[in-house]
Amino acid sequence: MGYAVISVRGNNIELLAMDALQLGSRRDMYERLEMIHTKVQELSAQFKPLACAVESPFFGKNVQSMLKLGRAQGVAIAAAMQQKISVTEYSPKKIKQSITGNGNASKEQVFKMLQRILTIAEVPRFLDASDALSVAVCHHYQTTNTVLKTGKAFKGWEDFINKNPGRAK
């Protein structure tokens, strides 16, 4: 299970933590679920997040894998909600679209864009960690979108830049 924590101040996104919880296939399923719950509680206590975002599972061919993923995700969501943290879910396509502009981008393309956005030099050991970071950044973009929040209609890029000078670089 990948996880990432970001801090946002103005237009600045800072990476606070990113890693993957190694659950191990040899462990009992319920022990792995407990590890997920504990990790979410630890992250909540350490960083005191305002929100939690998760990637919605995509339908696979293996029903058993979907069942296990659903249980794990449910435990993570319940642990966040237990701490009074709001939870939002995004589809993999929405996350990729939000980060790269292409809903069919590869994991590597998404991470390359995240490296540019956050000026990250090192590549994480596990793609699950960078996946989690993409969900966090997607949530930030979805909840701070000027167009969505204000309901403003723009006549083009020039109009957008004139009305949002702090958002253009």
C-alpha positions as CSV (number, residue, x, y, z in Angstrom):
1,M,0.0,0.0,0.0
2,G,1.5,3.3,-1.1
3,Y,1.0,6.5,0.9
4,A,2.0,10.1,0.4
5,V,1.5,13.3,2.4
6,I,1.8,16.7,0.9
7,S,1.5,20.2,2.4
8,V,0.1,23.0,0.4
9,R,0.8,26.7,1.0
10,G,-0.6,29.0,-1.7
11,N,0.5,27.5,-5.0
12,N,3.5,25.6,-3.4
13,I,3.1,21.9,-2.9
14,E,5.6,20.2,-0.6
15,L,6.2,16.5,-0.3
16,L,6.3,15.6,3.4
17,A,6.3,11.8,3.2
18,M,6.1,9.1,0.5
19,D,6.6,5.4,0.8
20,A,4.9,2.0,0.6
21,L,3.8,-0.2,3.4
22,Q,5.2,-3.7,2.7
23,L,2.5,-6.1,3.7
24,G,4.2,-9.3,2.7
25,S,2.2,-12.1,1.1
26,R,3.2,-14.6,3.8
27,R,1.4,-12.8,6.6
28,D,-2.1,-13.5,7.6
29,M,-4.7,-11.4,5.7
30,Y,-6.1,-9.9,8.9
31,E,-2.7,-9.0,10.2
32,R,-2.1,-7.1,6.9
33,L,-5.4,-5.3,7.4
34,E,-4.3,-4.3,10.9
35,M,-1.0,-3.0,9.6
36,I,-2.9,-0.8,7.1
37,H,-5.2,0.6,9.9
38,T,-2.2,1.2,12.2
39,K,-0.2,3.0,9.4
40,V,-3.1,5.3,8.6
41,Q,-3.5,6.1,12.3
42,E,0.2,6.8,12.6
43,L,0.2,9.1,9.6
44,S,-2.9,10.9,10.9
45,A,-1.3,11.5,14.3
46,Q,2.0,12.7,12.8
47,F,0.8,15.0,10.0
48,K,-2.8,15.8,11.1
49,P,-4.1,15.9,7.5
50,L,-7.3,17.8,6.6
51,A,-8.2,15.3,3.8
52,C,-7.5,11.8,2.6
53,A,-7.7,10.8,-1.1
54,V,-7.8,7.2,-2.4
55,E,-7.7,5.7,-5.8
56,S,-10.8,3.8,-6.7
57,P,-10.1,0.2,-7.7
58,F,-10.4,-0.6,-11.3
59,F,-12.2,-3.8,-12.3
60,G,-9.8,-6.6,-12.9
61,K,-10.3,-10.2,-14.1
62,N,-9.4,-11.7,-10.7
63,V,-12.3,-11.4,-8.3
64,Q,-10.2,-12.5,-5.3
65,S,-7.8,-9.7,-5.9
66,M,-10.6,-7.2,-6.1
67,L,-12.1,-8.5,-2.8
68,K,-8.7,-8.2,-1.1
69,L,-8.2,-4.7,-2.5
70,G,-11.6,-3.7,-1.4
71,R,-11.0,-4.9,2.2
72,A,-7.7,-3.1,2.4
73,Q,-9.2,0.1,1.0
74,G,-12.1,-0.1,3.3
75,V,-9.8,-0.4,6.3
76,A,-7.8,2.6,5.2
77,I,-10.9,4.7,4.6
78,A,-12.4,3.7,8.0
79,A,-9.2,4.5,9.8
80,A,-9.1,8.0,8.2
81,M,-12.8,8.6,9.0
82,Q,-12.3,7.5,12.5
83,Q,-9.9,10.4,12.8
84,K,-12.6,12.8,11.3
85,I,-10.6,13.1,8.1
86,S,-12.7,13.6,5.0
87,V,-12.1,11.0,2.3
88,T,-12.4,11.4,-1.5
89,E,-12.0,8.8,-4.2
90,Y,-10.6,9.3,-7.7
91,S,-10.5,6.9,-10.6
92,P,-7.1,6.0,-12.1
93,K,-8.0,7.8,-15.3
94,K,-9.0,11.0,-13.4
95,I,-5.7,11.0,-11.5
96,K,-3.6,10.5,-14.7
97,Q,-5.6,13.2,-16.5
98,S,-5.2,15.6,-13.6
99,I,-1.4,15.2,-13.4
100,T,-0.4,14.7,-17.0
101,G,-3.4,15.9,-19.1
102,N,-3.6,12.4,-20.5
103,G,-5.9,9.8,-18.8
104,N,-4.1,7.0,-20.5
105,A,-0.6,8.0,-19.3
106,S,1.8,5.3,-18.0
107,K,2.9,5.2,-14.3
108,E,6.3,6.4,-15.4
109,Q,4.9,9.4,-17.3
110,V,2.8,10.3,-14.3
111,F,5.9,10.1,-12.0
112,K,8.0,12.2,-14.4
113,M,5.4,14.9,-14.3
114,L,5.3,14.7,-10.5
115,Q,9.1,15.1,-10.4
116,R,8.7,18.3,-12.3
117,I,5.8,19.7,-10.2
118,L,7.5,18.9,-6.9
119,T,11.1,18.9,-7.9
120,I,11.7,15.4,-6.7
121,A,15.2,14.1,-7.5
122,E,15.0,10.5,-6.3
123,V,12.8,7.8,-7.6
124,P,10.8,5.9,-5.0
125,R,11.6,2.2,-4.4
126,F,8.0,1.3,-5.2
127,L,5.6,2.6,-7.8
128,D,2.8,2.3,-5.1
129,A,4.4,5.2,-3.4
130,S,4.4,7.4,-6.5
131,D,0.8,6.3,-7.2
132,A,-0.2,7.6,-3.8
133,L,1.6,10.9,-4.5
134,S,-0.3,11.3,-7.7
135,V,-3.6,10.8,-5.8
136,A,-2.6,13.4,-3.3
137,V,-1.7,16.0,-6.0
138,C,-4.8,15.2,-8.0
139,H,-6.9,15.8,-4.9
140,H,-5.2,19.2,-4.4
141,Y,-5.8,20.1,-8.0
142,Q,-9.5,19.0,-7.9
143,T,-10.2,20.9,-4.7
144,T,-8.4,24.1,-5.6
145,N,-9.5,24.5,-9.2
146,T,-10.3,28.2,-9.6
147,V,-12.7,27.5,-12.4
148,L,-14.7,24.9,-10.4
149,K,-14.7,26.9,-7.2
150,T,-15.7,30.3,-8.5
151,G,-17.8,29.1,-11.4
152,K,-16.0,31.7,-13.6
153,A,-16.2,31.4,-17.3
154,F,-13.0,32.4,-19.2
155,K,-12.9,33.5,-22.8
156,G,-9.5,31.9,-23.3
157,W,-6.0,31.6,-21.8
158,E,-5.3,35.3,-22.0
159,D,-8.5,36.0,-20.0
160,F,-7.6,33.3,-17.5
161,I,-4.1,34.7,-16.9
162,N,-5.4,38.2,-16.5
163,K,-7.9,37.1,-13.9
164,N,-5.4,34.8,-12.1
165,P,-2.0,36.4,-12.3
166,G,-0.6,34.3,-9.4
167,R,-1.3,31.0,-11.2
168,A,0.7,31.7,-14.3
169,K,4.5,31.2,-14.4
